[in-house]
Amino acid sequence: MSDLKGKVVLVDVWATWCGPCKEEIPYLKKLEEEMKGTDVQVVSISVDEAKDKDKWLKMIKDDQLGGLQLFATGWSDIAKYYKINGIPRFMVFDKEGKIVTIDSPRPSDPALKALLEKTLAGK
Protein backbone atom coordinates (compact mmCIF):
# COMPACT_ATOMS: atom_id res chain seq x y z
CA MET A 1 0.00 0.00 0.00
CA SER A 2 2.89 2.39 0.62
CA ASP A 3 3.62 2.37 -3.14
CA LEU A 4 0.07 3.60 -3.73
CA LYS A 5 0.14 6.55 -1.33
CA GLY A 6 -1.56 9.53 -2.94
CA LYS A 7 -4.05 7.28 -4.73
CA VAL A 8 -7.52 6.20 -3.73
CA VAL A 9 -7.27 2.41 -3.82
CA LEU A 10 -10.11 0.05 -4.68
CA VAL A 11 -9.17 -3.48 -3.66
CA ASP A 12 -11.06 -6.34 -5.31
CA VAL A 13 -10.64 -9.72 -3.56
CA TRP A 14 -11.76 -12.45 -5.94
CA ALA A 15 -11.06 -15.89 -7.45
CA THR A 16 -11.39 -17.48 -10.88
CA TRP A 17 -13.89 -20.07 -9.56
CA CYS A 18 -16.19 -17.44 -8.03
CA GLY A 19 -19.33 -16.85 -10.12
CA PRO A 20 -20.37 -13.59 -8.42
CA CYS A 21 -16.77 -12.33 -8.81
CA LYS A 22 -16.86 -12.99 -12.55
CA GLU A 23 -20.25 -11.24 -12.82
CA GLU A 24 -18.63 -8.06 -11.46
CA ILE A 25 -15.77 -8.03 -14.04
CA PRO A 26 -17.63 -6.09 -16.78
CA TYR A 27 -18.78 -3.52 -14.21
CA LEU A 28 -15.27 -3.23 -12.76
CA LYS A 29 -13.79 -2.71 -16.24
CA LYS A 30 -16.39 -0.01 -16.97
CA LEU A 31 -15.66 1.68 -13.63
CA GLU A 32 -11.91 1.61 -14.35
CA GLU A 33 -12.57 3.25 -17.71
CA GLU A 34 -14.80 5.92 -16.13
CA MET A 35 -12.17 6.67 -13.45
CA LYS A 36 -9.27 6.83 -15.93
CA GLY A 37 -7.24 10.00 -15.46
CA THR A 38 -8.10 10.21 -11.75
CA ASP A 39 -6.06 9.11 -8.75
CA VAL A 40 -7.97 5.84 -8.39
CA GLN A 41 -5.96 2.61 -8.51
CA VAL A 42 -7.70 -0.75 -8.75
CA VAL A 43 -5.87 -3.63 -7.09
CA SER A 44 -7.31 -7.09 -7.73
CA ILE A 45 -6.15 -9.81 -5.36
CA SER A 46 -6.86 -13.40 -6.27
CA VAL A 47 -7.39 -15.91 -3.47
CA ASP A 48 -7.09 -18.84 -5.88
CA GLU A 49 -4.98 -21.75 -4.61
CA ALA A 50 -1.39 -22.06 -5.87
CA LYS A 51 -2.38 -24.99 -8.13
CA ASP A 52 -4.70 -22.63 -10.03
CA LYS A 53 -2.17 -19.87 -10.72
CA ASP A 54 -2.00 -20.72 -14.45
CA LYS A 55 -5.80 -20.54 -14.65
CA TRP A 56 -5.63 -17.10 -12.99
CA LEU A 57 -2.93 -15.88 -15.43
CA LYS A 58 -4.97 -17.14 -18.39
CA MET A 59 -8.10 -15.38 -17.15
CA ILE A 60 -6.22 -12.08 -16.74
CA LYS A 61 -5.04 -12.36 -20.33
CA ASP A 62 -8.27 -13.71 -21.88
CA ASP A 63 -10.55 -11.23 -20.09
CA GLN A 64 -8.04 -8.36 -20.46
CA LEU A 65 -8.25 -7.55 -16.77
CA GLY A 66 -6.81 -4.18 -15.84
CA GLY A 67 -5.54 -2.65 -12.65
CA LEU A 68 -2.81 -4.17 -10.56
CA GLN A 69 -3.25 -7.95 -10.45
CA LEU A 70 -1.89 -9.77 -7.39
CA PHE A 71 -1.99 -13.43 -6.39
CA ALA A 72 -2.47 -14.11 -2.67
CA THR A 73 -2.31 -17.95 -2.84
CA GLY A 74 -5.53 -19.00 -1.15
CA TRP A 75 -7.15 -17.56 1.94
CA SER A 76 -3.93 -15.89 3.02
CA ASP A 77 -3.09 -13.09 5.42
CA ILE A 78 -5.23 -10.52 3.61
CA ALA A 79 -8.34 -12.62 4.19
CA LYS A 80 -7.48 -13.07 7.86
CA TYR A 81 -6.48 -9.44 8.44
CA TYR A 82 -9.65 -7.98 6.90
CA LYS A 83 -11.88 -10.84 8.14
CA ILE A 84 -12.88 -11.81 4.60
CA ASN A 85 -14.88 -15.01 4.60
CA GLY A 86 -16.76 -14.50 1.36
CA ILE A 87 -15.94 -13.07 -2.06
CA PRO A 88 -16.17 -10.89 -4.01
CA ARG A 89 -15.10 -8.32 -1.46
CA PHE A 90 -14.37 -4.74 -2.38
CA MET A 91 -12.49 -2.38 -0.07
CA VAL A 92 -11.67 1.31 -0.43
CA PHE A 93 -8.64 3.11 1.03
CA ASP A 94 -8.04 6.86 0.92
CA LYS A 95 -4.96 8.68 -0.40
CA GLU A 96 -3.23 8.25 2.95
CA GLY A 97 -3.82 4.49 2.89
CA LYS A 98 -6.47 4.67 5.60
CA ILE A 99 -9.50 2.41 5.43
CA VAL A 100 -12.63 4.06 4.06
CA THR A 101 -14.53 0.76 4.09
CA ILE A 102 -13.59 -2.92 4.02
CA ASP A 103 -17.02 -3.85 2.68
CA SER A 104 -17.82 -1.36 -0.08
CA PRO A 105 -20.58 -1.64 -2.67
CA ARG A 106 -19.75 -3.78 -5.70
CA PRO A 107 -18.90 -2.18 -9.08
CA SER A 108 -22.39 -3.11 -10.32
CA ASP A 109 -23.77 -0.68 -7.71
CA PRO A 110 -23.47 3.02 -8.72
CA ALA A 111 -22.85 3.80 -5.04
CA LEU A 112 -19.27 2.54 -5.45
CA LYS A 113 -18.41 5.18 -8.06
CA ALA A 114 -19.99 7.84 -5.85
CA LEU A 115 -17.92 6.61 -2.88
CA LEU A 116 -14.71 6.73 -4.94
CA GLU A 117 -15.48 10.26 -6.15
CA LYS A 118 -16.26 11.41 -2.60
CA THR A 119 -13.01 9.83 -1.34
CA LEU A 120 -11.06 11.49 -4.18
CA ALA A 121 -12.52 14.84 -3.13
CA GLY A 122 -11.33 14.17 0.42
CA LYS A 123 -14.80 14.27 1.93
N, C-alpha and C positions, 0 to 999 in steps of 0.2 A: 504494500500500500504506500510505502514511503516514496516509491518511484512515481506514484500517481498524485502526489500532493499538488494542489492547485486545480485539480479536476474533480468534478462530481462523478462518483463512480457508481455504476449500476452493476451489481454482481448477480449473475444468473447461475444458480446451482442446478445442474441437470444431468441426464444420462441418456445414452443412445436408445436404451430399452424402454424409456419412459414415454408413454403415449401423450399425456398432457404436456410434457416438455416439448415434444415435437410439434404439437398443435400451436404452441406459442412462437415457434421459429419465424413464420411469416410476419407476425406482428412485431417481433423483436427486430427483424431486418428493416421493416418499415419505420419503426421508431428510430433506429440508428440513422437511417437516411434523413429523417426529419430533424434530427439533432446534429447532423453534420455541420461543422463549422462552429460548434459551441464547445464548451469545456466539459462535455460529458464523455466519459470513457466506459464502454461496456466490457466487462470481464466475465467470460463464461467459464465456469469450473465444472468439469465432468467428474462425477463420482462413480464412473464405470470402474469395474475391476481391472486389474493389470492385464488379465488375459484378453480383454476386449479393447485394448489400446489401438490395435489396427483398425477395428471397426469404427472407433471414435475418429481416427485420422481420416478414414475414408468418408465418413459423414461430413466432416468439416469441408473436405474438398468437394464432394458431390453436391452438397447443399449451399456451397459458397458462404459459409458462416463467417461473419465479420468479428470485429472486436478483438480482444485479447483472449486467446483460447488456452486454458490451463487444464492439466490432468491431475486430479487429486488422488487417484488410485483408491477407489472405494470410499466407504464412509470414514474418511480420515479426520484429521484434527479440525478441519473447518466445520464439518458436520457436528462434531462434539462441542466446539467452542461456541457456535451460534445455535446450538440445540436444534439442529435440522433433523427431523425424522420423517420428512416427506418432501418430495420434489414434484414440480419445479418450485424453487424458492428464489425470490428476488429480494435483494437488499440494496439500500441506497446509503451512500456515505457522502458527506459534504467535502468541500475543497480542503478542509483541514484533516480529513480522514476520520472524522467523528461520525458515529452512527446516526443516521436520520431515521431509518427503520430497518429492522432485520426481517420484516414480513410485509414488503410493499405490494401494491397491486401488480398484477401481471401485465405484460405489454398489450394484451388484448383489451385491457381496461384503460380508457382515456385518462383516468385518474393518475396513472403512472407518469404520463407525459407532463401533466400539470404539476405533479410533485417534483419532477426533475427541473422544470422551469422555475418553480418557487425556490428550490434549493440553489440553482444557479444564481438567482437574484439575491441570495443570502437572506431569505425571509424565513 
